[in-house]
Amino acid sequence: MNGVVVVGTGFGCFTHVRALRAAGLEVVALVGRDPDKTAERARIFDIPLSLTSVEESLQLEDVGAVTIATPPHTHAEIALSAAAAGKHIICEKPFSRDAAEGRAVLAAAEDAGIVHLLGCEFRWDPGQATLARAVADGEIGDPRMATILLHVPLLADESAEVPDWWADADQGGGWLGAHGSQVIDQIRVTLGEFESVSASLPHVADRAMSAEDAFVVHFRMRSGAVGTMQSTSGDWGPPIVVTRVIGSLGTAWIEGVGSTVRVADGRGTRTLPVGEDLPTAGGPPLPDGLVDTAYERMISHGMDFGPYTRLAQVLRCRMEGRPPPPGPEAATFADGVRDVAVLDAIRRSAAERAWVEVEDHR
């Protein structure tokens, strides 16, 4: 059964539906909360069924998998239902509201014997993957310090529209979950597991929301490396993007958000080749008039189409009992628990204004 149900009408349509189809999987139904919006999105993306019930979608014939692209506080309930029905799952990040909830979902998936993958598609991003490989291959010696920095103006203007849940900390909204969860996974892939963090979660833009629109995190890794990750969606100025790792023998960095990775050391500066197993082409354009709000612009940039197609290919291969194509290792629910443990520590550190140890889920 290769049919897939997509739960979520935003990122689920913009990325999941198109990537699943590019990987050769059939999207048989779209599930959303708003019946009219769900029906319209199903029509635009040529999906046979539009539903408002996850449980109803799990009863459809030929459905082998479910992808979850809904607000974070709903992930666990949907994933538990899908696992109980024996369906394979791709779940968006942040994986769960906290690590305890994540462990329950991981246990249910393992007990059900299903394929469980996390939406960390940027493991296949050419720049991020090439940088991680450079560090692993010893191009810069022992990694000692990392800087991850992203400032964008997406939500600087108070009129920039986001869904109610995104502005609500209790529903898992905010910039830490939206962008920070990706950065955390990137750091884990490149440098190993986190040991401890010291963090602040400020509100930069002048707008009413309980969820943060920025994060500043000083981190220590179990490997001994240290670093900072800082980002905000509320910077009125021009975008700033820095991804840099300094090692005992040299420095490696990504040029902006592209696929160009450079290394500087005693021999000079060189550009690293991009592996043939990494996607470099962009995706097809979205239908005209579909993207309207600031939030929709934030999730429809298209840079994730190639990487997400690779994630969908892993899902298909594992559903069919075949080895996945060569390339980076896909994130699973076990990675989801480890990523959320770092989020938990960051939130606790910001609240207590202290260094906090990251719970070890290795």
Secondary structure, DSSP 8 states (H G I E B T S, - for coil): --EEEEE-SSHIIIIIIHHHHHTT-EEEEEE-SSHHHHHHHHHHTT-SEEES-HHHHHTSTTEEEEEE-S-GGGHHHHHHHHHHTT-EEEE-SS-SSSHHHHHHHHHHHHHHT--EEE--GGGG-HHHHHHHHHHHTTTTSSEEEEEEEEE--TTTSTT----GGGG-GGGT-SHIIIIIHHHHHHHHHHH--EEEEEEE----SSS--SS-SEEEEEEEETTS-EEEEEEES---S--EEEEEEEESSEEEEE-TTSS-EEEEETTEEEE----TTS--S------TT---SHHHHHT--STTHHHHHHHHHHHHHHHTT----SSS---BHHHHHHHHHHHHHHHHHHHHTS-EE-----
